[in-house]
């Protein structure tokens, strides 16, 4: 649904506006250091990680159509509260609260879309949001001095009120399912009965396992535990932890670095736009490639493969580089093809039934957030301003991803499929029929299930 993309945009608007706030002397106004900035990012990610699974449990019980707008309204209130930040402790507390409330939003949205036609979700809304937010920041940060307040304070307040409005609207814009669009404020609904039948058949034809649970059926702890112990999903969790680390620190520090190189607050925000435009182009290209190439590992490796030569170029910059050269290299690096959405779909595909992706998506995102926490500490104050040690570590991690992690995952799933093929082909027709009628295996544990790679 289009509104799912709007809701995702609201998440990103409030999650990433700190990168614009720091261009307006945010750190110096609050007496913070870059290490405090790292700690704030880490606390948000840690809270994000902690909230993933509990949020999924709440979402499965209440229904994502109810829980998602509640999350949006709560984090918008915290965003607005940052208008009154007064020092290190309130800053860290707000970052933690934001992460705690936003933590399960992405898997909750995946759960909601699993009961719909998932092609209606647009991952590109992240990049479009970053472009729009850069222009918003350019205008709002000019309000520095209004009522004697800093521009970054108005940025948090105005964007928080904007996403709060979207959160309230989401209560009315996200029906429980394609067959439940009729309600007191929408008496005619969105679809005819025939259209509803067509949509349901289309979703079930695409993935028959979506018929085994509904979106208000809670998960038992036994089922959660069994899913968490599914070792066949561990390669995906390792990917979730590792793949985003090489691009994390350069992204977090781009605005700060541009300010240090002499660019103004407003120039620094506008100079974030080219890399976002580039990211949209590469996202479209990698998405089209994923439709043509039936090889998830080959497509997903593109992000770290793209980052590797750019990280080498950053490492080789002289002690006092030309600001525009640094900007050019960083822009190319951060225009990488974003493969996270492809990997989440890959993870869901290999999980099996609807219940499994619900938990697996949460676990995958927990590992992804853990990776971002680790990446927050790669650039340290004692390594500034060139961050030679940090960039060297990023190069090593990118090489591990490209040379070992993705090829290893490809080889593992191919081997698992060949194992099952041998067992299945060795069975007689009677044995196959007996297995299909009596097996208690579910999801990717069934002999007939084949992993995507």
C-alpha positions as CSV (number, residue, x, y, z in Angstrom):
1,X,0.0,0.0,0.0
2,X,1.1,3.5,-0.7
3,X,0.3,4.6,2.9
4,X,2.8,2.0,4.1
5,X,5.5,3.9,2.2
6,X,4.2,7.1,3.8
7,X,4.5,5.5,7.3
8,X,8.0,4.3,6.5
9,X,8.9,7.8,5.4
10,X,7.7,9.1,8.8
11,X,10.0,6.7,10.6
12,X,13.0,7.9,8.5
13,X,12.2,11.5,8.9
14,X,12.4,11.3,12.7
15,X,15.2,8.7,12.8
16,X,17.7,10.6,10.6
17,X,17.0,14.3,11.4
18,X,19.9,14.2,13.9
19,X,22.3,14.2,11.0
20,X,20.8,17.5,9.9
21,X,20.7,19.0,13.4
22,X,24.4,18.5,13.9
23,X,25.1,20.9,11.0
24,X,23.5,23.7,13.1
25,X,26.0,23.6,16.0
26,X,23.9,21.0,17.8
27,X,26.9,19.4,19.5
28,X,28.5,22.7,20.7
29,X,25.1,24.1,21.8
30,X,24.6,21.1,24.2
31,X,28.3,20.8,25.1
32,X,28.6,17.4,23.4
33,X,31.6,15.7,21.8
34,X,31.7,13.4,18.7
35,X,32.0,10.5,21.1
36,X,28.8,11.6,22.8
37,X,27.3,11.6,19.3
38,X,28.5,8.1,18.8
39,X,27.0,7.0,22.1
40,X,23.6,8.6,21.1
41,X,23.6,6.7,17.9
42,X,24.5,3.5,19.7
43,X,21.8,3.9,22.3
44,X,19.2,4.4,19.7
45,X,20.4,1.2,17.9
46,X,20.6,-0.8,21.1
47,X,17.0,0.2,22.1
48,X,16.0,-0.5,18.5
49,X,17.4,-4.0,18.9
50,X,15.8,-4.6,22.3
51,X,12.4,-3.6,21.0
52,X,12.3,-5.7,17.9
53,X,10.9,-9.0,19.2
54,X,8.6,-7.5,22.0
55,X,7.1,-5.2,19.4
56,X,6.4,-8.1,17.1
57,X,4.6,-9.9,19.9
58,X,2.4,-6.9,20.6
59,X,1.8,-6.4,16.8
60,X,0.7,-10.0,16.4
61,X,-1.7,-9.7,19.3
62,X,-3.2,-6.2,18.6
63,X,-2.8,-6.3,14.9
64,X,-0.2,-4.2,13.0
65,X,-3.0,-1.9,11.7
66,X,-3.5,-0.8,15.3
67,X,0.1,-1.0,16.7
68,X,1.8,0.8,13.8
69,X,-0.1,4.2,14.2
70,X,0.4,3.9,18.0
71,X,4.2,3.6,17.5
72,X,4.2,6.6,15.1
73,X,2.3,8.9,17.5
74,X,4.6,7.9,20.5
75,X,7.9,8.5,18.7
76,X,6.6,11.8,17.3
77,X,6.0,13.0,20.8
78,X,9.6,12.1,21.8
79,X,10.9,13.9,18.7
80,X,9.0,17.0,19.6
81,X,10.4,16.7,23.2
82,X,13.9,17.2,21.8
83,X,13.0,20.8,21.3
84,X,13.8,21.2,25.0
85,X,17.1,19.3,25.1
86,X,19.5,20.8,27.7
87,X,22.5,18.5,27.9
88,X,24.1,15.1,27.5
89,X,21.7,13.1,29.7
90,X,18.4,14.3,28.1
91,X,20.0,13.8,24.7
92,X,21.0,10.2,25.4
93,X,17.6,9.5,27.1
94,X,15.7,10.8,24.0
95,X,17.8,8.7,21.6
96,X,17.1,5.6,23.7
97,X,13.4,6.3,23.9
98,X,13.2,6.9,20.1
99,X,14.9,3.5,19.5
100,X,12.7,1.7,22.0
101,X,9.5,3.0,20.3
102,X,10.7,2.7,16.7
103,X,12.4,-0.6,17.2
104,X,9.8,-3.0,15.9
105,X,8.3,-0.7,13.3
106,X,10.0,-2.2,10.2
107,X,9.2,-5.9,11.0
108,X,5.7,-4.8,12.0
109,X,5.3,-3.2,8.6
110,X,6.6,-6.3,7.0
111,X,4.0,-8.3,9.0
112,X,1.3,-6.0,7.8
113,X,2.3,-6.2,4.2
114,X,2.6,-10.0,4.4
115,X,-1.2,-10.0,4.6
116,X,-1.4,-7.7,1.5
117,X,0.2,-7.5,-1.9
118,X,3.8,-6.8,-0.8
119,X,4.7,-5.2,-4.2
120,X,2.8,-2.1,-2.9
121,X,5.7,-1.3,-0.5
122,X,8.3,1.1,-1.8
123,X,11.8,0.8,-0.2
124,X,12.8,3.9,-2.2
125,X,10.7,6.0,0.2
126,X,13.8,6.0,2.4
127,X,15.8,8.0,-0.2
128,X,12.9,10.2,-1.1
129,X,12.5,11.0,2.5
130,X,16.1,12.0,2.9
131,X,15.9,14.3,-0.1
132,X,12.7,16.0,1.3
133,X,14.2,16.2,4.8
134,X,17.3,17.9,3.4
135,X,15.1,20.6,1.8
136,X,13.0,20.9,5.0
137,X,16.1,21.2,7.1
138,X,17.5,23.9,4.8
139,X,14.4,26.0,5.4
140,X,13.8,25.2,9.1
141,X,17.4,25.7,10.2
142,X,17.1,29.3,9.0
143,X,14.8,29.8,12.0
144,X,17.8,30.0,14.3
145,X,17.1,33.0,16.5
146,X,13.3,32.8,16.3
147,X,12.0,33.1,19.9
148,X,15.7,33.0,20.9
149,X,15.9,29.3,20.0
150,X,18.4,27.4,17.8
151,X,17.3,26.2,14.4
152,X,17.8,22.5,15.3
153,X,15.2,22.9,18.1
154,X,12.6,24.0,15.6
155,X,13.7,21.2,13.3
156,X,12.8,18.6,15.9
157,X,9.5,20.3,16.9
158,X,8.2,20.9,13.4
159,X,9.2,17.5,12.0
160,X,7.8,15.8,15.1
161,X,4.4,17.5,14.7
162,X,4.4,16.5,11.0
163,X,5.0,12.8,11.8
164,X,2.4,13.0,14.6
165,X,-0.2,14.2,12.1
166,X,0.8,11.3,9.8
167,X,0.5,8.9,12.8
168,X,-3.0,10.0,13.6
169,X,-4.0,9.7,9.9
170,X,-2.6,6.2,9.9
171,X,-5.3,5.0,12.3
172,X,-7.7,5.7,9.4
173,X,-5.6,4.7,6.4
174,X,-4.4,1.2,7.3
175,X,-7.2,-1.4,7.2
176,X,-6.7,-4.7,8.9
177,X,-6.6,-6.6,5.6
178,X,-7.7,-6.2,1.9
179,X,-11.1,-7.7,2.9
180,X,-11.7,-5.4,5.9
181,X,-11.7,-1.9,4.3
182,X,-15.3,-1.1,5.2
183,X,-15.7,0.7,8.5
184,X,-17.9,3.4,10.1
185,X,-15.8,6.2,8.5
186,X,-15.4,4.4,5.2
187,X,-18.9,2.7,4.7
188,X,-18.3,1.7,1.0
189,X,-14.8,0.4,1.6
190,X,-12.1,0.5,-1.1
191,X,-12.8,-2.7,-3.1
192,X,-15.8,-4.6,-4.4
193,X,-16.2,-8.2,-3.3
194,X,-14.9,-9.5,-6.6
195,X,-11.7,-7.3,-6.2
196,X,-11.2,-8.7,-2.7
197,X,-11.4,-12.3,-4.0
198,X,-8.9,-11.5,-6.7
199,X,-6.4,-9.9,-4.3
200,X,-6.7,-12.8,-1.8
201,X,-6.2,-15.4,-4.5
202,X,-3.2,-13.4,-5.8
203,X,-1.5,-13.2,-2.4
204,X,-2.1,-16.9,-1.7
205,X,-1.0,-18.0,-5.1
206,X,2.2,-16.1,-4.6
207,X,2.8,-17.7,-1.2
208,X,0.3,-20.4,0.0
209,X,1.9,-20.4,3.5
210,X,0.2,-17.0,4.2
211,X,-3.1,-18.8,4.8
212,X,-1.9,-20.5,8.0
213,X,-2.1,-17.5,10.4
214,X,-4.0,-14.3,10.6
215,X,-2.6,-10.9,11.6
216,X,-4.2,-10.9,15.1
217,X,-3.1,-14.4,16.1
218,X,-0.5,-14.3,18.9
219,X,2.7,-16.3,18.8
220,X,3.5,-18.9,21.5
221,X,6.9,-18.8,23.2
222,X,7.4,-22.3,22.1
223,X,7.1,-21.3,18.5
224,X,9.3,-18.3,19.0
225,X,12.0,-20.5,20.6
226,X,11.8,-23.1,17.8
227,X,12.2,-20.3,15.1
228,X,15.1,-18.7,17.0
229,X,16.9,-22.1,17.0
230,X,16.5,-22.6,13.3
231,X,20.2,-22.8,12.3
232,X,19.4,-22.7,8.7
233,X,18.6,-19.0,9.1
234,X,21.9,-18.2,10.9
235,X,23.7,-17.3,7.6
236,X,21.1,-14.6,7.0
237,X,21.5,-13.2,10.5
238,X,25.3,-13.0,10.0
239,X,24.7,-11.1,6.7
240,X,22.3,-8.8,8.6
241,X,25.0,-8.0,11.2
242,X,27.9,-7.5,8.7
243,X,26.6,-6.0,5.5
244,X,25.8,-2.4,6.7
245,X,29.0,-1.8,8.7
246,X,31.2,-0.6,5.8
247,X,28.9,2.3,4.9
248,X,27.7,3.2,8.4
249,X,30.5,5.5,9.7
250,X,31.0,7.5,6.5
251,X,27.2,8.1,6.4
252,X,27.0,9.2,10.1
253,X,30.0,11.5,9.7
254,X,29.3,13.1,6.3
255,X,27.5,16.2,7.6
256,X,30.0,16.7,10.5
257,X,33.0,16.3,8.0
258,X,31.5,18.7,5.6
259,X,31.1,21.3,8.4
260,X,34.8,20.7,9.4
261,X,35.9,21.3,5.8
262,X,34.3,24.8,5.9
263,X,30.9,24.2,4.3
264,X,28.1,26.2,6.0
265,X,25.1,24.7,7.8
266,X,22.9,25.1,4.8
267,X,25.5,24.0,2.2
268,X,26.1,20.8,4.3
269,X,22.5,19.9,4.2
270,X,22.1,20.5,0.5
271,X,25.3,18.6,-0.3
272,X,23.6,15.5,1.2
273,X,21.1,15.4,-1.7
274,X,23.4,14.2,-4.5
275,X,24.3,11.0,-2.8
276,X,20.6,10.4,-2.0
277,X,19.7,10.9,-5.7
278,X,22.5,8.5,-6.6
279,X,21.2,6.0,-4.1
280,X,17.7,6.1,-5.7
281,X,19.2,5.4,-9.1
282,X,21.3,2.5,-7.8
283,X,18.3,1.2,-5.8
284,X,16.2,1.1,-9.0
285,X,19.0,-0.7,-10.9
286,X,19.6,-3.3,-8.2
287,X,15.9,-3.9,-7.8
288,X,15.6,-4.5,-11.6
289,X,18.6,-6.7,-11.5
290,X,17.1,-8.8,-8.7
291,X,14.1,-9.4,-10.9
292,X,16.3,-10.6,-13.8
293,X,19.0,-12.5,-11.9
294,X,17.8,-15.5,-9.9
295,X,20.7,-15.3,-7.4
296,X,20.1,-13.5,-4.1
297,X,23.7,-13.7,-3.0
298,X,25.1,-12.3,-6.2
299,X,22.7,-9.3,-6.1
300,X,23.1,-8.7,-2.4
301,X,26.9,-8.6,-2.6
302,X,26.6,-5.4,-4.7
303,X,26.4,-3.0,-1.7
304,X,29.7,-4.0,-0.1
305,X,31.4,-4.5,-3.4
306,X,30.4,-0.9,-4.3
307,X,31.7,0.5,-1.0
308,X,35.1,-1.3,-1.1
309,X,37.0,0.8,-3.7
310,X,35.5,4.1,-2.3
311,X,36.7,3.2,1.2
312,X,40.2,2.5,-0.3
313,X,40.0,6.0,-1.9
314,X,39.1,7.6,1.5
315,X,42.0,5.8,3.2
316,X,44.4,7.1,0.6
317,X,43.4,10.8,0.8
318,X,46.2,13.1,1.9
319,X,46.4,14.7,5.4
320,X,44.6,17.9,4.2
321,X,42.4,16.8,1.3
322,X,40.6,19.1,-1.1
323,X,37.1,19.4,0.4
324,X,35.5,18.8,-3.0
325,X,37.5,15.6,-3.5
326,X,36.4,14.3,-0.1
327,X,32.8,15.2,-1.0
328,X,33.0,13.5,-4.4
329,X,34.4,10.2,-2.9
330,X,31.9,10.2,0.0
331,X,29.0,10.9,-2.4
332,X,29.9,8.0,-4.7
333,X,30.4,5.7,-1.7
334,X,27.0,6.6,-0.1
335,X,25.2,6.2,-3.4
336,X,25.6,2.5,-3.0
337,X,22.9,0.1,-4.2
338,X,20.8,-0.5,-1.0
339,X,20.2,-4.2,-0.7
340,X,18.6,-4.4,2.7
341,X,15.1,-4.8,1.4
342,X,16.2,-7.6,-0.9
343,X,17.8,-9.3,2.0
344,X,14.8,-9.0,4.2
345,X,12.7,-10.6,1.4
346,X,15.4,-13.3,1.1
347,X,15.2,-13.9,4.8
348,X,11.3,-14.1,4.7
349,X,11.5,-16.4,1.7
350,X,13.8,-18.8,3.5
351,X,11.8,-18.7,6.7
352,X,8.7,-20.5,5.4
353,X,5.3,-19.9,6.9
354,X,3.9,-16.5,8.0
355,X,4.7,-17.1,11.7
356,X,8.4,-17.7,10.8
357,X,8.9,-14.5,8.9
358,X,7.3,-12.6,11.7
359,X,10.0,-13.7,14.1
360,X,12.8,-14.1,11.6
361,X,12.3,-10.5,10.3
362,X,12.6,-9.3,13.9
363,X,15.7,-11.4,14.6
364,X,17.3,-10.3,11.3
365,X,16.7,-6.7,12.1
366,X,18.1,-7.2,15.6
367,X,21.3,-8.4,14.0
368,X,21.3,-5.5,11.6
369,X,20.9,-3.0,14.4
370,X,23.7,-4.8,16.3
371,X,25.9,-4.3,13.3
372,X,25.1,-0.6,13.2
373,X,25.9,-0.3,16.9
374,X,29.3,-1.8,16.2
375,X,29.8,0.6,13.3
376,X,29.1,3.6,15.5
377,X,32.4,3.0,17.3
378,X,34.7,2.5,14.3
379,X,35.3,6.3,13.9
380,X,36.8,7.5,17.2
381,X,37.9,11.0,18.3
382,X,41.5,10.0,18.7
383,X,41.5,8.9,15.0
384,X,40.2,12.2,13.7
385,X,40.2,13.9,11.2
386,X,41.3,11.3,8.6
387,X,40.1,8.2,10.5
388,X,42.8,6.1,9.0
389,X,42.4,3.3,11.5
390,X,38.6,3.4,11.1
391,X,38.7,3.3,7.3
392,X,41.3,0.5,7.4
393,X,38.9,-1.6,9.6
394,X,36.0,-0.8,7.2
395,X,38.1,-2.0,4.3
396,X,38.8,-5.3,6.1
397,X,35.1,-5.8,6.9
398,X,34.1,-5.1,3.4
399,X,36.6,-7.7,2.1
400,X,35.2,-10.3,4.5
401,X,31.7,-9.6,3.3
402,X,32.6,-9.8,-0.4
403,X,35.1,-12.7,-0.3
404,X,33.7,-14.9,2.4
405,X,30.2,-14.0,3.8
406,X,28.1,-13.9,0.6
407,X,29.9,-16.7,-1.2
408,X,29.7,-18.8,2.0
409,X,25.9,-18.2,2.3
410,X,25.4,-19.1,-1.4
411,X,27.3,-22.4,-0.9
412,X,25.5,-23.3,2.3
413,X,22.0,-23.0,0.9
414,X,22.9,-24.7,-2.3
415,X,24.4,-27.6,-0.2
416,X,21.2,-27.8,2.0
417,X,19.0,-28.0,-1.1
418,X,21.1,-30.8,-2.6
419,X,20.9,-32.7,0.7
420,X,17.1,-32.6,0.6
421,X,17.0,-33.5,-3.1
422,X,18.9,-36.7,-2.4
423,X,16.6,-37.6,0.5
424,X,13.5,-36.9,-1.5
425,X,14.6,-38.7,-4.6
426,X,15.5,-41.8,-2.6
427,X,12.0,-42.1,-1.2
428,X,9.3,-44.2,-3.0
429,X,6.0,-42.6,-4.0
430,X,4.3,-44.3,-1.0
431,X,6.9,-42.9,1.3
432,X,6.5,-39.4,-0.1
433,X,2.7,-39.6,0.2
434,X,3.0,-40.8,3.8
435,X,5.4,-38.0,4.7
436,X,3.2,-35.3,3.2
437,X,0.1,-36.6,5.1
438,X,1.7,-37.2,8.4
439,X,4.7,-34.9,8.8
440,X,4.7,-32.3,11.6
441,X,7.5,-30.4,10.0
442,X,6.6,-26.8,9.3
443,X,8.0,-23.9,7.3
444,X,11.5,-24.4,6.0
445,X,11.8,-27.7,8.0
446,X,9.7,-29.6,5.4
447,X,11.5,-31.8,3.0
448,X,9.8,-30.2,0.1
449,X,11.1,-26.8,1.0
450,X,14.0,-25.4,-1.0
451,X,16.1,-22.4,0.2
452,X,16.6,-19.4,-2.1
453,X,20.2,-18.5,-2.7
